[in-house]
């Protein structure tokens, strides 16, 4: 069935009305032009999602990566799926060398925790770290996270193969989605926007931005602060 012809964004934007009285003609014209761009952006995001879902099968994961689950059992990557066919993983920067985890990872995981119970109805969701599960869980209790499942990577094979450990021992985060394919596990999608791909004056980030913090600040007059990052405590 063919997709229905879309109404031009400018035509849809003309239907909008500001809910409060007193707007100037300049505000209405600028807001209507922005709304048309927002509609086009939404449509582009929809096309992007469809393109991602249409990816051909990714490479099969042949290395036997080992993990420890929340019960202390050593498991393999296929075991992390549970009864789901898709596994979403986030490797956070909380290795044993760190006294405290990365504030930006913490910020993102806090938002994910609020949605984790719903997410896990559809896919498996695991948070991977080089620290023990007990250490990760203690920090989760400190933050009040109740719905995230923490997994320890056994050894550094997984982190090194993904390029997540730097020469100085520091870490990088990684958002990776795996798919079950019969008895095999395949890569479906991984974030590949590196620092070298950042535009001038911007931090490296995915599109759309996965961090609710920045998406909310993008709605404000000042936008993203140029020299500010979240902290673990204020």
C-alpha contacts under 8 A as a table, 3 or more apart, distances in Angstrom:
res1	aa1	res2	aa2	distance
7	X	11	X	6.88
7	X	12	X	6.91
8	X	11	X	5.36
8	X	12	X	6.58
9	X	12	X	5.12
9	X	13	X	6.05
9	X	36	X	4.95
9	X	37	X	7.51
9	X	39	X	5.93
9	X	40	X	6.41
10	X	13	X	5.02
10	X	14	X	6.29
10	X	32	X	7.79
10	X	33	X	7.33
10	X	36	X	5.06
11	X	14	X	5.34
11	X	15	X	7.27
12	X	15	X	5.62
12	X	16	X	7.70
12	X	36	X	7.39
13	X	16	X	5.69
13	X	32	X	5.68
13	X	33	X	7.53
13	X	35	X	5.67
13	X	36	X	5.31
13	X	39	X	7.92
14	X	32	X	6.47
16	X	32	X	7.44
18	X	21	X	7.40
18	X	23	X	7.57
18	X	28	X	7.80
20	X	23	X	7.47
23	X	27	X	6.26
23	X	28	X	6.72
24	X	27	X	5.20
24	X	28	X	6.36
25	X	28	X	5.15
25	X	29	X	6.11
26	X	29	X	5.27
26	X	30	X	6.10
27	X	30	X	5.21
27	X	31	X	5.89
28	X	31	X	5.11
28	X	32	X	5.94
29	X	32	X	5.20
29	X	33	X	6.22
30	X	33	X	5.16
30	X	34	X	6.16
31	X	34	X	4.98
31	X	35	X	6.03
32	X	35	X	5.00
32	X	36	X	6.32
33	X	36	X	5.23
33	X	37	X	6.54
34	X	37	X	5.06
34	X	38	X	6.18
35	X	38	X	4.85
35	X	39	X	6.18
36	X	39	X	5.17
36	X	40	X	6.32
37	X	40	X	5.01
37	X	41	X	6.05
38	X	41	X	4.94
38	X	42	X	6.15
39	X	42	X	5.07
39	X	43	X	6.31
40	X	43	X	5.06
40	X	44	X	6.17
41	X	44	X	4.95
41	X	45	X	6.11
42	X	45	X	5.06
42	X	46	X	6.26
43	X	46	X	5.00
43	X	47	X	6.34
44	X	47	X	5.07
44	X	48	X	6.14
45	X	48	X	4.90
45	X	49	X	6.19
45	X	208	X	7.83
46	X	49	X	5.18
46	X	50	X	6.30
47	X	50	X	5.09
47	X	51	X	6.10
48	X	51	X	5.03
48	X	52	X	6.17
49	X	52	X	5.09
49	X	53	X	6.21
50	X	53	X	5.13
50	X	54	X	6.23
51	X	54	X	5.10
51	X	55	X	6.65
52	X	55	X	5.46
52	X	189	X	7.91
55	X	58	X	7.74
55	X	188	X	7.64
57	X	186	X	7.15
57	X	187	X	7.70
57	X	188	X	6.94
58	X	186	X	5.58
58	X	187	X	4.93
58	X	188	X	5.52
58	X	189	X	7.83
59	X	186	X	5.44
59	X	187	X	5.71
60	X	184	X	6.56
60	X	185	X	5.70
60	X	186	X	4.25
60	X	187	X	6.55
61	X	184	X	7.42
61	X	185	X	5.69
61	X	186	X	5.60
61	X	187	X	7.03
64	X	76	X	6.56
64	X	77	X	7.43
65	X	76	X	5.88
65	X	77	X	6.24
65	X	154	X	7.76
65	X	157	X	6.95
65	X	158	X	6.22
66	X	74	X	6.62
66	X	75	X	5.79
66	X	76	X	4.91
66	X	77	X	6.89
66	X	153	X	6.42
66	X	154	X	5.33
66	X	155	X	7.76
67	X	74	X	5.49
67	X	75	X	5.25
67	X	76	X	6.05
67	X	77	X	7.45
67	X	151	X	6.57
67	X	152	X	5.49
67	X	153	X	4.56
67	X	154	X	4.95
68	X	71	X	7.73
68	X	72	X	5.56
68	X	73	X	5.36
68	X	74	X	4.46
68	X	75	X	6.00
68	X	133	X	7.55
68	X	151	X	5.79
68	X	152	X	5.06
68	X	153	X	6.52
68	X	154	X	6.65
69	X	72	X	5.34
69	X	73	X	5.58
69	X	74	X	6.59
69	X	75	X	6.98
69	X	133	X	7.19
69	X	150	X	7.07
69	X	151	X	4.97
69	X	152	X	6.63
70	X	73	X	7.50
70	X	133	X	6.08
70	X	134	X	7.92
70	X	149	X	7.32
70	X	150	X	6.46
70	X	151	X	6.41
72	X	133	X	7.97
75	X	79	X	6.04
75	X	80	X	7.64
76	X	79	X	5.43
76	X	80	X	7.08
77	X	80	X	5.48
77	X	81	X	7.61
77	X	185	X	7.91
78	X	81	X	5.82
78	X	180	X	7.76
78	X	184	X	7.96
78	X	185	X	6.60
79	X	82	X	6.02
80	X	87	X	7.26
80	X	124	X	7.34
80	X	126	X	7.39
81	X	84	X	5.38
81	X	85	X	6.54
81	X	86	X	6.65
81	X	87	X	5.54
81	X	124	X	5.50
82	X	124	X	6.87
84	X	87	X	7.26
84	X	122	X	7.40
84	X	123	X	5.65
84	X	124	X	5.91
85	X	123	X	7.04
85	X	124	X	7.89
85	X	179	X	5.91
85	X	180	X	5.04
85	X	181	X	7.99
86	X	123	X	5.29
86	X	124	X	6.16
86	X	177	X	7.18
86	X	178	X	5.86
86	X	179	X	4.65
86	X	180	X	6.25
87	X	123	X	5.93
87	X	124	X	4.63
87	X	125	X	5.92
87	X	126	X	7.51
87	X	177	X	5.68
87	X	178	X	5.07
87	X	179	X	6.30
88	X	123	X	7.03
88	X	124	X	6.05
88	X	125	X	4.87
88	X	126	X	6.40
88	X	175	X	7.51
88	X	176	X	6.12
88	X	177	X	4.54
88	X	178	X	6.47
89	X	125	X	5.92
89	X	126	X	4.96
89	X	127	X	5.73
89	X	128	X	6.79
89	X	174	X	7.92
89	X	175	X	5.86
89	X	176	X	5.30
89	X	177	X	6.13
90	X	126	X	6.68
90	X	127	X	5.01
90	X	128	X	5.90
90	X	173	X	7.19
90	X	174	X	5.60
90	X	175	X	4.61
90	X	176	X	6.45
91	X	127	X	6.06
91	X	128	X	4.58
91	X	129	X	5.72
91	X	173	X	5.25
91	X	174	X	5.00
91	X	175	X	6.56
92	X	101	X	7.91
92	X	102	X	7.55
92	X	105	X	5.91
92	X	127	X	7.18
92	X	128	X	6.41
92	X	129	X	5.75
92	X	172	X	7.49
92	X	173	X	5.05
92	X	174	X	7.06
93	X	101	X	5.92
93	X	102	X	5.44
93	X	105	X	6.72
93	X	129	X	7.03
93	X	171	X	5.67
93	X	172	X	6.26
93	X	173	X	5.88
94	X	97	X	7.90
94	X	98	X	6.01
94	X	100	X	6.88
94	X	101	X	4.48
94	X	102	X	6.50
94	X	129	X	6.06
94	X	130	X	6.64
94	X	131	X	6.36
94	X	136	X	7.81
95	X	98	X	5.60
95	X	101	X	7.72
95	X	129	X	6.36
95	X	130	X	4.64
95	X	131	X	4.96
95	X	171	X	7.62
96	X	99	X	7.55
96	X	130	X	6.46
96	X	131	X	4.99
98	X	101	X	6.39
101	X	105	X	7.43
101	X	106	X	6.90
102	X	105	X	5.29
102	X	106	X	6.13
103	X	106	X	4.92
103	X	107	X	6.07
103	X	230	X	6.06
103	X	231	X	5.31
103	X	232	X	5.41
104	X	107	X	4.97
104	X	108	X	6.27
104	X	229	X	7.37
104	X	230	X	6.31
104	X	231	X	7.69
105	X	108	X	5.22
105	X	109	X	6.08
105	X	173	X	7.56
106	X	109	X	5.13
106	X	110	X	6.08
106	X	232	X	7.48
107	X	110	X	5.27
107	X	111	X	6.75
107	X	211	X	7.98
107	X	213	X	7.69
107	X	230	X	7.10
108	X	111	X	5.34
108	X	112	X	6.34
108	X	210	X	7.95
108	X	211	X	5.68
108	X	212	X	7.29
108	X	213	X	7.83
109	X	112	X	4.83
109	X	113	X	5.93
110	X	113	X	5.18
110	X	114	X	6.74
110	X	143	X	7.83
110	X	145	X	7.03
111	X	114	X	5.40
111	X	115	X	7.01
111	X	211	X	7.96
111	X	212	X	6.95
112	X	115	X	5.22
112	X	116	X	5.73
113	X	116	X	4.90
113	X	117	X	7.70
113	X	145	X	6.04
113	X	146	X	7.09
113	X	147	X	5.67
113	X	148	X	5.83
114	X	117	X	7.55
114	X	147	X	7.65
115	X	118	X	5.57
115	X	119	X	6.13
116	X	119	X	4.89
116	X	120	X	5.95
116	X	125	X	7.59
116	X	147	X	5.69
116	X	148	X	6.41
117	X	120	X	5.41
117	X	121	X	6.84
117	X	147	X	5.96
118	X	121	X	5.40
118	X	122	X	7.53
119	X	122	X	5.73
119	X	123	X	6.28
119	X	124	X	7.84
119	X	125	X	7.42
120	X	123	X	5.05
120	X	124	X	5.49
120	X	125	X	6.16
125	X	148	X	7.66
125	X	149	X	7.13
126	X	148	X	7.14
126	X	149	X	5.36
126	X	150	X	6.05
126	X	151	X	6.68
127	X	148	X	7.04
127	X	149	X	6.01
127	X	150	X	4.80
127	X	151	X	5.94
128	X	150	X	6.01
128	X	151	X	4.82
128	X	152	X	5.74
128	X	153	X	6.50
129	X	132	X	7.53
129	X	133	X	7.95
129	X	136	X	7.63
129	X	150	X	7.49
129	X	151	X	6.34
129	X	152	X	5.10
129	X	153	X	6.00
130	X	152	X	5.49
130	X	153	X	5.29
130	X	154	X	7.44
130	X	155	X	7.87
130	X	156	X	7.65
131	X	135	X	6.30
131	X	136	X	6.55
131	X	152	X	6.12
131	X	153	X	7.81
132	X	135	X	5.25
132	X	136	X	6.35
132	X	151	X	7.83
132	X	152	X	5.50
133	X	136	X	5.03
133	X	137	X	5.87
133	X	150	X	5.95
133	X	151	X	5.85
133	X	152	X	5.61
134	X	137	X	5.02
134	X	138	X	6.07
135	X	138	X	5.21
135	X	139	X	6.61
136	X	139	X	5.39
136	X	140	X	6.32
136	X	150	X	6.77
137	X	140	X	4.79
137	X	141	X	6.18
137	X	150	X	6.97
138	X	141	X	5.15
138	X	142	X	6.39
139	X	142	X	4.93
139	X	143	X	6.41
140	X	143	X	5.14
140	X	144	X	6.05
140	X	145	X	5.05
140	X	146	X	7.48
141	X	144	X	4.90
141	X	145	X	5.94
141	X	146	X	7.49
142	X	145	X	7.79
145	X	148	X	6.68
153	X	156	X	6.92
153	X	158	X	7.16
154	X	157	X	7.95
155	X	158	X	7.74
156	X	159	X	5.21
156	X	160	X	5.85
157	X	160	X	5.24
157	X	161	X	5.95
158	X	161	X	5.32
158	X	162	X	6.33
159	X	162	X	5.30
159	X	163	X	6.18
159	X	164	X	4.99
159	X	165	X	6.28
160	X	163	X	4.89
160	X	164	X	5.79
160	X	165	X	5.86
161	X	164	X	7.66
163	X	166	X	7.34
163	X	172	X	7.85
164	X	171	X	5.39
164	X	172	X	4.70
164	X	173	X	6.66
164	X	174	X	7.41
165	X	169	X	5.90
165	X	170	X	5.85
165	X	171	X	4.66
165	X	172	X	6.44
166	X	169	X	5.24
166	X	170	X	5.31
166	X	171	X	6.00
166	X	172	X	7.65
167	X	170	X	7.38
174	X	190	X	7.64
174	X	191	X	6.92
175	X	190	X	5.93
175	X	191	X	5.80
176	X	187	X	7.76
176	X	188	X	7.93
176	X	189	X	6.07
176	X	190	X	4.31
176	X	191	X	6.61
177	X	187	X	6.42
177	X	188	X	5.52
177	X	189	X	5.17
177	X	190	X	6.03
178	X	185	X	6.71
178	X	186	X	5.69
178	X	187	X	4.62
178	X	188	X	5.05
178	X	189	X	6.97
179	X	185	X	5.80
179	X	186	X	5.27
179	X	187	X	6.19
179	X	188	X	5.74
180	X	183	X	7.19
180	X	184	X	6.08
180	X	185	X	4.70
180	X	186	X	6.30
181	X	184	X	5.03
181	X	185	X	5.72
181	X	186	X	6.68
182	X	185	X	7.81
187	X	190	X	7.57
191	X	206	X	7.20
193	X	196	X	7.97
193	X	197	X	6.06
193	X	198	X	7.72
193	X	204	X	6.85
193	X	205	X	6.62
193	X	206	X	6.16
194	X	197	X	5.45
194	X	198	X	7.10
194	X	204	X	6.26
194	X	205	X	7.86
195	X	198	X	5.39
195	X	203	X	7.35
195	X	204	X	5.01
196	X	204	X	7.82
197	X	204	X	6.81
198	X	202	X	6.09
198	X	203	X	6.08
198	X	204	X	4.59
198	X	205	X	7.19
199	X	202	X	5.55
199	X	203	X	7.68
199	X	204	X	7.64
205	X	209	X	6.28
206	X	209	X	5.01
206	X	210	X	6.79
207	X	210	X	7.55
209	X	212	X	7.68
209	X	214	X	7.41
209	X	215	X	6.77
211	X	214	X	5.77
211	X	215	X	6.51
212	X	215	X	4.96
212	X	216	X	6.02
213	X	216	X	5.47
213	X	217	X	6.37
214	X	217	X	5.01
214	X	218	X	5.96
214	X	224	X	6.47
215	X	218	X	5.08
215	X	219	X	6.92
216	X	219	X	5.45
216	X	220	X	7.33
217	X	220	X	5.35
217	X	222	X	7.73
217	X	223	X	5.14
217	X	224	X	5.69
218	X	221	X	7.99
218	X	222	X	7.97
218	X	223	X	4.64
218	X	224	X	6.13
219	X	223	X	6.65
220	X	223	X	5.22
222	X	225	X	7.26
225	X	228	X	5.50
231	X	234	X	6.69
